[in-house]
Amino acid sequence: TYADPEVIHFGIVPRTNRGIFAINELPDLAERIQVGLLNVLEERDVQIRGHKVRLPLDMLVVATANPEDYTNRGRIITPLKDRYGAQIRTHYPLTLDDEIRVMESERGRFELGGRELKVPEFITEIVAEVTRLARESPDISQRSGVSVRMSVTNYEAMVASALRRSLRTGEHVVTPRVVDLEALAASTAGKVELETFDEGSEGKVFEHLVQSAILTTFRDTVDAASHRDVVEAFEAGATVATGEDISIETYAALLDEIPALAGPVAEVLDGEDDADHPSMVASAVEFVLEGLHLAKRLNKHGSGTKAEYRARS
């Protein structure tokens, strides 16, 4: 057969006889090369240049292409498009669950140096929600689009940040926290195009996306009535310091110092494996505090990866 490595063949198209010939980014092919596929699709044979030889072909030709308004690199010539039997238009994941399934399937697996990775469900939802909000944001070019690659890259950046933090603190369980979402700004910047070009606007757009995703997930996860006692505890004088240098044991101890936190934390971790693990509790505590701040129930003072939460004055 043409597929035999020892055979004298006439190019990769004939060599794919009785197989599937796939072309990625078909518009990138020069139009004169696309013309060469016309006979393959219509007559199902190939003619060798300079010879009166026609080789019959039995093959399926599949091609991919971005929408024409997505790139100006080229186009599919009309006669070739007409010869394809079917056109399948894909789309972004329609639901957050679909986005998460694709993200978890395609993400890279890190060498954790013997450490265990535990990613809370609400953290995963935040990463997927950032992408969903980006697809609706007027500040981001919807013509260029926001692919699932952004979710995958952001997830990997978040886990990498959590791994770096665990190496610094000596923790043996890698659990992403809200503080690790700071890494999403850099990874998001490489996946989208902004509509605005004001100096310094890029960071504000990405920060707003992450904050909006946290707030949306918080409102979907925590019942408003359950955190009323938390706000009252802060109004009574409680303050909490957070940051990447705060140990998971310190966060876990907060449930004893501020008992009102136990309810929302349990609600956030409901259904999670190892919900009682200190690293999971620490992640949930940061999420609840940041959610209350974004919901304008608590004040937050600080910069970078360090912050202090206190009652609104």
ZATIBA-760922 format. One record per residue: residue number from 1; residue in three letters; x, y, z of N, C-alpha, C in turn. Coordinates in steps of 0.02 Angstrom, whole numbers, plus 32768, in hexadecimal, padded with zeros to 4 digits. Atoms other than C-alpha are relative to their C-alpha. Layout:
! residues N
num|residuo|n_X|n_Y|n_Z|ca_X|ca_Y|ca_Z|c_X|c_Y|c_Z
NUM|ala|X|Y|Z|X|Y|Z|X|Y|Z
...
! end
This chain:
! residues 313
num|residuo|n_X|n_Y|n_Z|ca_X|ca_Y|ca_Z|c_X|c_Y|c_Z
1|thr|802A|7FC4|8000|8000|8000|8000|802C|803E|8000
2|tyr|7FDB|7FC1|8000|8030|80B7|7FF3|801C|8010|8046
3|ala|7FEB|7FF1|7FBC|8042|80BA|80B0|8040|7FDC|8014
4|asp|7FC3|8025|7FF0|80D3|803F|80AD|803C|802F|7FFC
5|pro|7FC7|7FD2|7FFF|8172|809D|80DE|8032|7FF2|7FC8
6|glu|7FD1|8012|8034|81D1|8042|8054|7FE7|8012|7FBA
7|val|801E|7FF6|8041|815B|8073|7FC8|8019|8041|7FE1
8|ile|7FF3|7FC2|8024|8184|80F4|7F43|7FBC|8023|7FF8
9|his|8042|7FE0|8001|80F6|8170|7F5A|8005|8045|7FE1
10|phe|8003|7FC0|8023|80C0|8215|7F10|7FE5|8037|802C
11|gly|8016|7FCB|7FD3|80A1|8280|7FA9|7FD6|7FE4|8039
12|ile|8023|8017|7FC4|8049|8277|8050|7FB6|7FF4|7FF3
13|val|8047|800C|800D|7F9B|8280|8004|7FF5|7FBA|7FE5
14|pro|8009|8045|8016|7FA9|81DF|7F9D|8015|7FCD|8035
15|arg|7FE9|802F|7FCD|8005|8190|802E|7FCB|7FF3|8035
16|thr|8035|8008|7FCF|7F6A|81A8|8099|7FC6|7FD8|7FE4
17|asn|8035|8028|801E|7F04|8139|8026|7FE4|7FCE|8032
18|arg|8024|802B|7FD1|7E81|80D6|8087|8009|8018|8049
19|gly|7FF9|7FE4|7FBE|7E97|814B|8119|7FDE|8044|8004
20|ile|801C|7FBD|7FF5|7E6A|81F7|815C|8038|8033|7FF9
21|phe|7FCE|7FCB|800B|7ECB|828E|811D|7FE6|8040|8021
22|ala|8016|7FC6|7FDA|7EBD|831F|8198|802D|803C|7FF2
23|ile|7FDC|7FC2|800D|7EEF|83D2|8172|7FEC|8033|8035
24|asn|800E|7FCE|7FCD|7EFD|844E|8200|800A|8046|7FE3
25|glu|7FFD|7FBA|8018|7EDD|8507|81DB|8004|8001|7FB4
26|leu|8002|8003|8049|7EAC|84EB|8125|800A|8043|7FDE
27|pro|7FF6|7FC0|8022|7EA4|85A6|80FB|804A|8016|7FFC
28|asp|7FB9|7FEE|8003|7F5F|85B1|811E|8023|7FE3|7FC3
29|leu|7FE4|801B|803E|7F7F|8547|8083|7FF8|8033|7FC8
30|ala|8005|7FD3|803A|7FA7|85B0|7FEA|7FC9|7FE7|7FD2
31|glu|8039|8012|802A|7F16|85B4|7F71|8013|7FD0|7FC8
32|arg|7FEA|802D|8036|7F7B|855E|7EE8|8008|7FB8|801A
33|ile|7FFB|8043|7FE3|7F97|84CC|7F60|7FBA|7FE5|800E
34|gln|8045|8016|7FF5|7EDF|84C7|7F8E|7FE1|7FE5|7FC0
35|val|801A|8017|8040|7EB9|84B2|7ED5|8011|7FB7|7FF5
36|gly|7FEB|8045|8009|7F19|840F|7EDA|7FD3|7FCE|8023
37|leu|802D|802D|7FDC|7E97|83C8|7F51|7FBD|7FF7|7FDC
38|leu|8041|8003|8022|7E05|83E6|7ED9|7FF4|7FBB|7FE2
39|asn|8008|8041|8021|7E23|8346|7E77|7FFA|7FC8|8034
40|val|8002|8034|7FCC|7E3F|82E2|7F16|7FB9|7FF9|801B
41|leu|8043|8001|7FE3|7D93|8313|7F58|7FCA|7FEF|7FCD
42|glu|8035|8009|8032|7D31|8310|7EB5|8008|7FBE|7FDB
43|glu|7FF5|803C|8029|7D7E|8286|7E4A|801C|7FC5|8028
44|arg|7FE2|8032|7FD4|7DCD|8228|7EDB|803B|7FDC|7FE0
45|asp|7FC1|801B|801A|7E71|8211|7E82|8033|8038|7FFF
46|val|7FCB|7FCE|8003|7F17|826A|7E6F|8029|7FF3|7FC2
47|gln|7FD9|8007|803D|7F79|828C|7DD2|8047|8016|800E
48|ile|7FBA|7FF1|7FF5|8036|828A|7DD5|8016|8031|7FCA
49|arg|7FEC|7FCC|802F|807D|8327|7D86|8033|7FE4|7FCE
50|gly|7FD2|8015|8035|80D1|8304|7CE0|7FF3|7FBA|7FE6
51|his|800F|8044|8015|8083|8258|7CCD|7FB5|7FF9|7FF6
52|lys|8047|800E|800C|7FDF|8217|7C89|7FEA|7FC6|802E
53|val|8010|8034|7FCF|7FC7|81B3|7D27|7FD0|801D|8034
54|arg|8031|7FEA|7FCE|7F2F|81C4|7D98|7FF9|7FC7|8032
55|leu|8004|8032|7FCB|7F33|8169|7E3E|7FBE|8007|8025
56|pro|8040|7FFC|7FDB|7E88|8141|7E88|800E|8003|804C
57|leu|7FF7|7FF8|7FB8|7E77|8174|7F3E|7FBF|7FF1|8025
58|asp|8038|800E|7FD4|7E04|8135|7FC6|8011|801D|8044
59|met|7FEB|7FDF|7FC2|7E14|81B0|8054|7FCC|8034|8015
60|leu|802B|7FCC|7FE3|7DB9|8229|80C6|802C|803C|800F
61|val|7FDA|7FC2|7FF6|7DF8|82DD|80C5|7FDC|802B|8033
62|val|801C|7FD6|7FCA|7DDA|8342|8164|802C|803D|8008
63|ala|7FDA|7FC3|7FF8|7E0E|83F6|817B|7FE3|802B|8037
64|thr|8017|7FD1|7FCD|7E04|8478|8205|8010|8047|7FE9
65|ala|7FF5|7FB9|8011|7DF7|8534|81F5|7FDD|802B|8033
66|asn|8020|7FCF|7FD5|7DD2|85C8|8263|7FCD|8028|7FD7
67|pro|802E|7FD5|8026|7D40|863B|8235|8026|8035|7FD9
68|glu|7FDD|7FD2|802D|7D6E|86B1|81A8|800E|8043|8020
69|asp|7FF5|7FBF|7FE0|7D5C|874A|8217|8030|7FFC|803A
70|tyr|7FD2|8009|7FC8|7DD5|8700|8296|8048|8010|7FEC
71|thr|7FBB|7FF7|8016|7E72|870B|822E|8000|8019|7FB8
72|asn|7FF8|7FE7|8045|7EAC|8762|8190|8038|7FDC|7FDB
73|arg|7FC6|8023|801E|7F30|86E1|8167|7FEF|7FE0|7FBE
74|gly|8011|8020|803F|7ED0|8693|80D8|7FB7|7FED|7FFE
75|arg|8046|8015|8006|7E2E|8647|809C|7FFE|7FBC|7FDC
76|ile|800B|803E|8025|7DE7|85A5|8059|7FE1|8013|7FBE
77|ile|801B|7FEE|8042|7DCA|85B3|7F9E|7FBB|7FE1|7FF9
78|thr|8046|8015|8005|7D12|85A3|7F71|7FF8|7FBB|7FE0
79|pro|8009|8043|801E|7D23|850B|7EFB|8012|7FC7|8030
80|leu|7FEC|8034|7FD0|7D7B|84AA|7F85|7FCD|7FF9|8037
81|lys|8033|8002|7FCB|7CFD|84D9|800A|7FC1|7FDC|7FE6
82|asp|803B|801F|801E|7C73|84A1|7F92|8006|7FB4|7FFC
83|arg|7FF6|8048|8009|7CBF|83F4|7F83|7FFF|7FD9|8042
84|tyr|8005|8023|7FC0|7CBB|83CE|803C|7FB8|7FEA|800C
85|gly|8043|801C|7FF8|7C28|8360|806A|7FDA|801D|803B
86|ala|8022|7FE6|7FC5|7C04|83AE|8113|802D|8033|8023
87|gln|7FDC|7FCE|7FD8|7C34|8443|817D|7FE5|7FFE|8047
88|ile|8014|8004|7FB9|7C31|8435|823A|801C|803D|8023
89|arg|7FEC|7FC4|7FDC|7C35|84D7|829B|8002|7FF0|804B
90|thr|7FFA|800C|7FB8|7C77|84C5|834B|7FF3|8041|8026
91|his|800F|7FC5|7FD7|7C5A|853C|83DB|8023|7FF8|8043
92|tyr|7FE5|8004|7FBD|7C97|8565|8488|7FD3|7FD5|802B
93|pro|802B|8026|7FD3|7C59|84F8|8517|7FC3|8029|8015
94|leu|803F|7FDC|7FF2|7BA3|8525|8537|7FF3|8008|804A
95|thr|800B|7FFC|7FB8|7BA7|8506|85F2|8043|8001|8024
96|leu|7FC3|7FFE|7FD7|7C24|851F|867E|801A|7FB9|800C
97|asp|7FEB|8045|7FF5|7C26|8463|869D|8026|7FE5|7FC3
98|asp|7FDC|8016|803C|7C59|8444|85E8|8045|801F|7FFD
99|glu|7FBF|7FDD|7FFF|7CE3|84C6|85F8|8030|7FDE|8030
100|ile|7FD6|8020|7FCD|7D23|8472|8695|8017|7FBB|7FE9
101|arg|7FEC|8043|8018|7D21|83C4|8646|8038|8005|7FCC
102|val|7FCB|7FF7|8032|7D88|8401|85B2|8040|8016|8022
103|met|7FC5|7FE4|7FDE|7DFD|8461|8624|8025|7FCA|8026
104|glu|7FE0|8034|7FD8|7E1F|83CE|8697|801B|7FC8|7FD4
105|ser|7FE8|8034|802E|7E34|8359|8603|8040|8015|7FDC
106|glu|7FC9|7FE9|802A|7EB0|83C5|85A4|803A|801E|8027
107|arg|7FCB|7FDF|7FDA|7F17|8412|8631|803D|7FD3|8006
108|gly|7FC2|8026|7FF7|7FCB|83DF|8648|8005|7FE6|8048
109|arg|7FF4|801E|7FBE|7FFE|8370|86D9|8047|8011|8015
110|phe|7FBF|7FEB|7FE9|808D|83B5|8740|8021|7FCA|802A
111|glu|7FDA|8029|7FD1|8116|8358|8798|8002|8026|8042
112|leu|8009|7FDC|7FC1|80ED|8387|884B|8034|7FEE|8034
113|gly|7FCC|8010|7FD0|8186|833D|889D|7FE7|7FDA|803C
114|gly|801A|8028|7FC9|8125|82C1|8905|7FC6|8020|8025
115|arg|8038|7FDE|7FE0|80A1|8340|8937|7FBE|7FEA|7FE1
116|glu|8042|8013|8017|7FE7|8321|8927|7FD9|803F|7FEC
117|leu|8027|7FC7|8019|7F76|8394|88C2|7FB7|7FF8|8014
118|lys|8047|7FFE|7FEF|7ECB|83C1|8908|7FE5|8044|7FE8
119|val|801D|7FC2|801B|7E67|8441|88A4|7FB6|8003|8013
120|pro|8048|7FFB|7FEE|7DC2|8477|88F4|7FD5|8010|7FC3
121|glu|802E|7FF7|8039|7D2D|8478|8880|7FF2|804A|7FF3
122|phe|8010|7FBA|800A|7D09|8530|889E|8039|8025|7FDE
123|ile|7FC7|7FE1|8021|7DB9|855F|8867|7FFF|7FF0|7FB5
124|thr|8006|8013|8046|7DA2|84FE|87C5|7FC9|8027|7FDE
125|glu|8038|7FDA|801D|7CFC|8556|87A9|8014|8049|7FF4
126|ile|7FE9|7FBA|8009|7D50|8600|87C0|8028|8006|7FC0
127|val|7FD7|7FFE|803C|7DCF|85D9|8738|7FD5|7FFC|7FC2
128|ala|802D|8006|803A|7D46|85A2|86C0|7FD4|803E|7FF9
129|glu|802A|7FC4|8002|7CDC|8639|86EF|8025|803C|7FE3
130|val|7FD8|7FC9|801C|7D6A|86B0|86C3|7FFC|7FFE|7FB3
131|thr|8005|8007|8049|7D66|866B|8611|7FBB|8013|7FE7
132|arg|8045|7FF0|8015|7CA9|8677|8606|7FF4|804B|8001
133|leu|8009|7FB7|7FFC|7CAC|872C|863F|8028|8024|7FCA
134|ala|7FD8|7FE2|8035|7D37|8753|85C4|7FDC|7FFF|7FBD
135|arg|8025|8005|803F|7CC7|8718|8536|7FC6|8031|7FFC
136|glu|8036|7FCF|7FFE|7C46|8798|856C|8019|8047|800B
137|ser|7FE5|7FBF|7FED|7CBB|8827|8596|8007|802E|7FC3
138|pro|7FF7|7FD1|8037|7CB3|88C2|8527|8048|8019|7FFA
139|asp|7FBB|7FEB|8001|7D69|88E3|8553|802D|7FCF|7FDA
140|ile|7FD9|8033|8022|7DA2|8844|84FB|7FE4|7FF4|7FBB
141|ser|8015|8009|8046|7D9D|882A|843F|7FDC|7FBD|7FF7
142|gln|8026|803D|800C|7D13|87AD|841C|800B|7FE7|7FB9
143|arg|7FF0|8016|8044|7D47|87A9|8367|803A|7FCF|8001
144|ser|7FC8|802E|7FF9|7DEA|8757|8399|7FEC|7FC2|8028
145|gly|801A|8039|7FDB|7D8B|86E9|8413|8028|7FF1|803F
146|val|7FE1|8017|7FC2|7DB4|869A|84BA|7FF7|7FB5|8003
147|ser|8006|8048|8007|7DD8|85E2|84A6|8007|7FDD|8044
148|val|7FF9|8028|7FC3|7DD9|8556|8526|8049|7FFC|8015
149|arg|7FB9|8000|7FEE|7E96|8561|851F|800E|8031|8039
150|met|7FF6|7FD0|7FCA|7E86|85F7|8592|7FF1|7FDF|8044
151|ser|8010|8024|7FC2|7E31|858B|8617|8038|7FD0|8013
152|val|7FCC|8032|7FF4|7EB5|8504|8604|8040|8022|8019
153|thr|7FC3|7FDD|7FED|7F46|857F|860E|7FF9|8020|8045
154|asn|800B|7FE2|7FBE|7EFB|85DB|86A3|8002|7FCC|8037
155|tyr|7FFF|8036|7FCE|7EE0|8538|86FF|8047|7FEB|800F
156|glu|7FBA|8015|7FF7|7F95|8505|86E2|8028|8036|8026
157|ala|7FDC|7FCA|7FDE|7FD4|85B1|8719|7FED|8002|804A
158|met|8016|8000|7FBA|7F6C|85A8|87B8|8020|7FC8|8027
159|val|7FE2|803A|7FDD|7FAB|84FA|87E5|804B|800C|8009
160|ala|7FB8|7FF2|7FFB|805E|8531|87C0|800D|8032|8039
161|ser|7FF8|7FCF|7FCA|8048|85C6|8835|7FF8|7FDE|8044
162|ala|800B|8024|7FC1|8003|8553|88BD|803B|7FD3|8010
163|leu|7FC6|802B|7FF6|8095|84DC|88A4|803C|8029|8019
164|arg|7FC9|7FD5|7FEA|8113|856A|88B4|7FF6|8015|8049
165|arg|800E|7FEC|7FBB|80BE|85A3|8953|800C|7FC7|8031
166|ser|7FF7|803A|7FD4|80BF|84F4|899D|804A|7FF0|8009
167|leu|7FB8|800B|7FFA|8179|84E4|8978|801F|8031|8031
168|arg|7FE5|7FCD|7FD3|819A|8586|89D6|7FEB|7FF3|8048
169|thr|8019|8009|7FBC|812F|8559|8A6C|800C|7FBA|801B
170|gly|7FF3|8044|7FE9|815E|84A0|8A72|7FC1|7FD6|8007
171|glu|803D|8028|7FFC|80AB|8463|8A5E|8005|7FC5|7FCF
172|his|7FFC|803C|8029|8097|83B4|8A18|7FC1|7FF4|7FD6
173|val|803D|8004|8028|7FEB|83CF|89CE|7FF9|8042|7FD9
174|val|8006|7FC5|802B|7FD7|8447|893B|7FB5|800E|7FF5
175|thr|8046|7FED|8006|7F2E|849D|8949|7FFC|8049|7FEC
176|pro|8006|7FBA|8015|7F0D|853C|88E5|7FD1|8027|802D
177|arg|802A|7FD3|7FD8|7EC6|85CE|8946|7FF4|8040|7FD8
178|val|8010|7FC1|8022|7E82|8679|8917|8040|8026|7FF0
179|val|7FC2|7FDC|800B|7F31|86C0|8929|8024|7FE8|7FC1
180|asp|7FDF|801B|803C|7F6A|864F|889A|7FDE|8018|7FC0
181|leu|8023|7FE6|803B|7EEB|869E|8824|8023|803E|7FE4
182|glu|7FD9|7FC8|8019|7F64|8730|8815|8026|7FEC|7FC0
183|ala|7FDA|8018|8039|7FC0|86C4|8796|7FD8|8001|7FBF
184|leu|802A|8003|803C|7F2C|86C9|871E|8008|803D|7FD3
185|ala|7FF9|7FC4|8029|7F52|877A|86E4|8032|7FF5|7FC8
186|ala|7FCB|800B|8033|7FF2|8747|868B|7FEB|7FCC|7FCD
187|ser|8013|8035|802F|7FAA|86A8|863F|7FC5|8016|7FD4
188|thr|8038|7FE8|8027|7F0B|8700|8607|8017|8031|7FCA
189|ala|7FE8|7FCD|802F|7F6D|878C|85B2|8016|7FE2|7FBE
190|gly|7FE8|801F|803D|7FB4|8711|8535|7FCB|7FDE|7FD8
191|lys|8035|8025|8021|7F0B|86CA|8504|7FC8|802C|7FE4
192|val|8036|7FD4|8018|7E9F|8763|84DE|801D|803F|7FE2
193|glu|7FEE|7FBE|801B|7EA4|8806|847F|7FCF|8033|801D
194|leu|802A|7FCD|7FE1|7E64|88A4|84D2|7FE5|8030|7FCC
195|glu|801C|7FCC|802A|7DF1|8921|8480|801B|8045|8013
196|thr|7FE6|7FC1|7FE7|7E39|89AC|84EC|804C|8000|7FFD
197|phe|7FB8|7FFB|8006|7EE9|89EC|84D9|801E|8033|8030
198|asp|7FE6|7FD0|7FD0|7EFA|8A63|856C|8038|7FE0|8029
199|glu|7FC8|8019|7FDA|7F9C|8A52|85CA|7FE9|7FEB|8046
200|gly|8012|8019|7FBF|7F85|89E7|8664|7FBB|7FE0|8004
201|ser|8044|801B|7FFE|7ED6|89AF|8633|7FFF|7FB4|8000
202|glu|7FFF|8049|8005|7F0A|88FB|8612|7FFA|7FDF|8044
203|gly|8002|801E|7FBD|7F2B|88D3|86C8|7FBD|8009|8022
204|lys|8041|7FF3|7FE1|7E88|8923|86FF|7FCA|7FD2|7FE3
205|val|8032|802C|8020|7E24|88BD|8680|8005|7FBA|801C
206|phe|7FF6|8045|7FE8|7E70|8818|86B9|7FEE|7FFA|804A
207|glu|8011|8000|7FB9|7E5E|8845|8771|7FB4|8000|8009
208|his|8049|7FFE|7FFC|7DA7|886E|8755|7FE1|7FBD|7FEE
209|leu|8019|8042|8014|7D8B|87C7|86FD|8005|7FCF|803A
210|val|7FF5|8030|7FC9|7DD5|8764|878E|7FD2|8010|803A
211|gln|802B|7FEC|7FC8|7D77|87C8|8811|7FB7|7FF0|7FF2
212|ser|8045|800F|8012|7CD3|87B5|87B4|7FF2|7FB6|8002
213|ala|8008|8049|7FFE|7CEF|86FA|87A4|7FFC|7FE7|8048
214|ile|8003|8013|7FB9|7D11|86EB|885E|7FBC|8011|801E
215|leu|8040|7FEA|7FE4|7C76|874E|888A|7FC6|7FD6|7FE5
216|thr|8035|8029|801D|7C07|86EC|8812|7FFF|7FBB|8020
217|thr|7FFC|8042|7FE2|7C45|8646|8856|7FED|8002|804A
218|phe|8011|7FF8|7FB9|7C34|8685|8909|7FB4|8003|8009
219|arg|8049|7FF9|7FFA|7B7F|86B7|88EF|7FDC|7FC0|7FED
220|asp|801F|8040|8014|7B59|8610|889B|800C|7FCA|8034
221|thr|7FEB|8035|7FD3|7BAD|85AE|8926|7FE9|800B|8048
222|val|800D|7FF0|7FBA|7B8C|8607|89CB|7FBD|8024|8006
223|asp|8041|7FE0|7FF4|7ADD|8631|8A07|800B|8040|8027
224|ala|7FF7|7FBE|7FE1|7ACC|86E7|8A3A|7FF4|7FFE|804B
225|ala|8010|8002|7FB9|7A81|86BA|8AE2|8037|7FE1|8029
226|ser|7FCE|8025|7FD9|7B13|864B|8B13|803C|802A|8013
227|his|7FC5|7FD9|7FEF|7B96|86D4|8B14|7FEF|803F|8028
228|arg|8012|7FC6|7FD8|7B34|8753|8B79|8025|8001|8043
229|asp|7FDC|8004|7FC0|7B84|8714|8C1A|804A|8011|7FF8
230|val|7FBA|7FEF|800C|7C30|8726|8BCB|800A|804B|8000
231|val|7FFC|7FB7|8002|7C11|87DD|8BA7|7FF9|801D|8046
232|glu|8009|7FE8|7FBB|7BD4|87F7|8C59|803E|7FF5|802A
233|ala|7FC3|800E|7FDB|7C72|87A6|8C9C|8036|8034|7FF0
234|phe|7FD0|7FCD|8012|7CDC|8821|8C3B|7FEB|8044|801B
235|glu|8018|7FC1|7FE4|7C6F|88B1|8C74|800E|8004|804B
236|ala|7FEF|8003|7FB9|7C96|8877|8D25|804A|800A|800D
237|gly|7FB8|7FF1|7FF8|7D4F|8896|8D04|802F|7FCD|7FE2
238|ala|7FD4|8033|801C|7D91|87FA|8CAD|8023|801A|7FC1
239|thr|7FDA|7FF1|803D|7E18|880F|8C28|8025|7FC0|7FEB
240|val|7FDD|803B|8019|7E6C|878D|8BB9|8033|8015|7FCC
241|ala|7FCA|7FF3|8030|7F12|8798|8B5E|8006|7FC4|7FD2
242|thr|7FF7|8036|8030|7F28|8732|8ABF|803D|800E|7FD5
243|gly|7FC6|7FF8|802C|7FB6|8715|8A46|801F|7FBD|7FF1
244|glu|7FE2|8040|8014|8021|8692|89F3|802F|7FE5|8035
245|asp|7FD3|8018|7FCC|8092|8689|8A8C|7FDA|7FEA|803F
246|ile|8028|8017|7FC7|8002|865F|8B02|7FF7|7FB5|7FFB
247|ser|8003|8049|8001|8006|85A7|8B31|7FB8|7FE7|8001
248|ile|8043|801D|8001|7F72|8534|8B19|7FE7|7FF4|8048
249|glu|8014|800B|7FBB|7F73|8510|8BD4|7FE3|8041|801E
250|thr|801A|7FC0|7FE7|7F58|85CA|8BF7|7FB9|800B|7FE8
251|tyr|8044|7FF9|801B|7EC0|85CB|8B85|7FD0|7FD1|8024
252|ala|802C|8031|7FDF|7E7B|852D|8BD4|7FEF|8016|8047
253|ala|800D|7FE9|7FBC|7E8D|857C|8C81|7FCD|8038|8002
254|leu|8031|7FCA|8002|7E1E|860C|8C49|7FB9|7FE7|800E
255|leu|8043|801B|7FF3|7D87|859A|8C54|7FF1|7FFD|804B
256|asp|8009|7FFE|7FB7|7DA4|8593|8D10|7FFD|8048|8019
257|glu|7FFE|7FBA|7FEB|7DCB|864D|8D1F|7FC1|8025|7FEB
258|ile|803D|7FE0|801A|7D36|8682|8CB4|7FD0|7FC8|7FED
259|pro|802C|803A|800D|7CB5|85F5|8CC4|7FCE|800C|7FC8
260|ala|8031|7FF1|8034|7C40|864F|8C4C|8019|7FED|7FBB
261|leu|7FE4|8013|8041|7CB7|8624|8BBD|7FF3|7FB7|7FEF
262|ala|8007|8048|800C|7C97|856A|8BD3|7FC5|7FF1|7FD2
263|gly|803B|800D|802A|7BEA|8573|8B82|800D|800B|7FB6
264|pro|7FF2|7FF4|8047|7C1B|85C6|8ADD|8037|7FD2|7FE5
265|val|7FCA|802C|8017|7CBB|855E|8AD3|7FE5|7FBA|7FF2
266|ala|801E|8042|800A|7C58|84BD|8AE8|7FD4|8000|7FC2
267|glu|802B|7FFB|803A|7BDE|84F9|8A64|8029|7FFF|7FBF
268|val|7FD5|7FFE|803B|7C6B|851D|89EA|801E|7FBB|7FF1
269|leu|7FDE|8040|8009|7CBD|8474|8A07|7FD0|7FC5|7FFF
270|asp|8031|8036|8000|7C1C|8410|8A06|8008|7FD4|7FC2
271|gly|7FF8|802F|8037|7C34|8374|899C|8048|7FF6|7FEA
272|glu|7FBA|8006|8013|7CF1|838A|898F|801F|7FC4|8023
273|asp|7FD8|8033|7FDF|7D66|82F9|89AF|8033|8023|802D
274|asp|7FD0|7FE3|7FD0|7DD7|831B|8A45|7FED|8048|8013
275|ala|8017|7FBD|7FEE|7D6C|83B1|8A75|801D|8019|8042
276|asp|7FE5|7FED|7FBF|7DB8|83AF|8B23|804B|800C|7FFF
277|his|7FB7|7FF6|8003|7E6B|83BA|8AE5|8010|804A|8008
278|pro|7FF0|7FB9|7FF4|7EBE|845C|8B21|800B|8028|7FC1
279|ser|7FF4|7FDB|803D|7EF1|848B|8A70|7FBF|8013|7FDD
280|met|8041|7FF1|801D|7E3D|8480|8A34|7FDC|8035|8028
281|val|801E|7FCE|7FD4|7E01|84E3|8ACA|801F|8044|7FF3
282|ala|7FDE|7FC1|800D|7E85|8568|8AA9|7FE8|8020|7FC0
283|ser|8018|7FE6|8041|7E4D|8579|89F4|7FB9|801B|8007
284|ala|8045|7FEB|7FF7|7D97|8586|8A29|7FFB|8041|8029
285|val|8000|7FC3|7FD6|7DBC|860A|8AAE|8012|803D|7FD5
286|glu|7FEE|7FC8|802B|7E15|8679|8A30|7FC8|8012|7FD0
287|phe|8036|7FF5|802F|7D86|8663|89B6|7FC5|8024|8021
288|val|8039|7FE1|7FDD|7D00|8690|8A36|8010|8049|8010
289|leu|7FEE|7FBB|7FEE|7D5F|872B|8A70|8002|802D|7FC2
290|glu|7FFC|7FD8|803D|7D82|8767|89BF|7FBA|800B|7FE3
291|gly|8044|7FF9|8018|7CCE|8745|898E|7FD9|8035|8027
292|leu|8022|7FCD|7FD7|7C8E|87AD|8A20|801A|8046|7FF1
293|his|7FE4|7FBF|8012|7D04|8839|89F1|7FE3|8018|7FBD
294|leu|801A|7FED|8041|7CCB|8839|893B|7FB5|800D|8002
295|ala|8048|7FF3|7FF7|7C16|8833|8976|7FF4|803E|802B
296|lys|8004|7FC2|7FDA|7C3D|88D1|89D8|7FE5|7FF5|8047
297|arg|8013|800E|7FBB|7C23|887F|8A81|803B|8009|802F
298|leu|7FC3|7FF7|7FD9|7CD8|888D|8ABC|802F|8030|7FDB
299|asn|7FCB|7FD8|801E|7D67|8906|8A9F|8040|7FD7|7FFA
300|lys|7FC1|8022|800C|7E0D|88CC|8A5C|8037|8033|7FF9
301|his|7FC7|7FD3|8003|7EB2|8924|8A79|803E|7FD7|7FF1
302|gly|7FC2|8024|8010|7F56|88F0|8A2D|8012|8009|7FB7
303|ser|7FE9|7FFC|8045|7FB7|88DE|898D|8024|7FBF|7FEF
304|gly|7FDE|803D|8016|7FFF|8852|8925|7FDC|7FC2|801A
305|thr|801D|803F|7FE8|7FE4|87A8|8973|7FEF|8001|804A
306|lys|8011|7FFB|7FB9|7FCA|87E8|8A25|7FC5|802E|8009
307|ala|803C|7FD7|7FF5|7F27|882D|8A67|7FE7|7FF5|8047
308|glu|8021|8006|7FBE|7EC6|884C|8B06|7FB7|8012|7FF7
309|tyr|8048|7FF6|8004|7E0A|883D|8B12|7FE6|8019|8043
310|arg|801E|7FE5|7FC4|7DA6|88A2|8B8E|7FBB|801B|7FF0
311|ala|8045|7FE8|800A|7CF8|88E9|8BA7|8000|8041|7FD8
312|arg|8007|7FC2|8025|7CBB|8973|8B36|7FF2|8039|8031
313|ser|8008|7FC7|7FD2|7CC9|8A1B|8B8D|7FCA|802F|7FE8
! end
